[in-house]
Structure formats: C-alpha cells, structure tokens
Amino acid sequence: MTIREIITVPNPLLKTISEPVKVIDDEVLSLIDDMIETMYAAPGIGLAAIQVGVPKRILVIDIAREDEARNPLSFINPEIIDPSEILNSFEEGCLSVPGVFEEIERPDECTVKYLDKDGVEQSVRCKGMLATVIQHEMDHLNGVVFVDHLSKLKRDRAIKKSIKSRTSEKNNNE
C-alpha cells in the first residue's frame, strides 16, 4: 500500500466530475487500499479518489472513534437515494481544505447504492455522522468541495485561510 499525496484547494482537479468505474480490477482494488492507508495517515475519516488525483467514482470512509477498531468502508460508483427532509448540521473539515472547519447543513439520513469490492450491488441506510460523511465525499465525486456550500464571502475566506495555514506550516517545517 502507498500513501498518496492529497490535493488541496485551489487545485482545479477538485472541480472535476469523476467517471464511473467500469471494471473492478487489481488497479481499482489497489487504489482503494492506497486511499484507506492515505486516509488513516492524514488522518481523516473519509477520502474520495479525486482527492488523490484519480477522477474515479470511489470513496472510502471510517468513522470509528480512536478507541474503537478500524472499520474502513469502500464505495464504488455510489449513488445517494432517498435523502431525508430532516436536516442536520455538523462542523465539517476536509483533507483538501486543511485548517478549515465550518458548519454545514445536510440531510440527516440517506440511502446509498454502490458496488462493493467484489462488484456486488449493495444498499445501506446511513444516519447522522455516516450520512454526513457519505454526502461530503459524494460531493467530491461531483466536483464540489464542502466550502462550496458556504456564501461566496465565507468560501473565499476559508480557501485563503487554508492556503495560509499550509504556507505557514511549510515554512515552520523548513
């Protein structure tokens, strides 16, 4: 497994709409393993393939707490169906927008149809945090970053803050 570089705003690749996976082969399975390793190393709780520069409809998630066993989930060609009308707000962050956290409102529940690693169609009803993370990662597959849900003023501030935090971190490490 390889830890891959995570691309960050304002990289235009993050605005790319990812392509469906046509064949689940060794290359796709290796990408999923790399994404899981990269997500844990970051550390994060979700990662879309586009965030490591691969415009494929693949995402990985693990919302297990630090004191719980790891439980990585992988979704190939996921689709959100039947989102609830009840909204919930969580403070979200993103590995592609480091240093920024904002309250984002999303449906509290949704069903996700997807293919598992064996190519078998699955469906799962997600609630609360899992529903939020699924929707956040699905946004990436559609070229949307979580700060795109903010007003233009807040979005511009968030992106500048993220760039500034990366620049100062880079300077501190030199």
ABEGO torsion letter per residue (X at the ends): XBBBBBBBOABAAAABBBBBBABBBAAAAAAAAAAAAAAAAOBBABBBAAAAGBBBBBBBBBABBAABBBBBBBBBGBBBBGBBABBBBBBBBBAABBGBBBBBBBBABBBBBBBBAAGBBBBBBBBEAAAAAAAAAAAAAAGBBAAAABBAAAAAAAAAAAAAAAAAAAAAAX
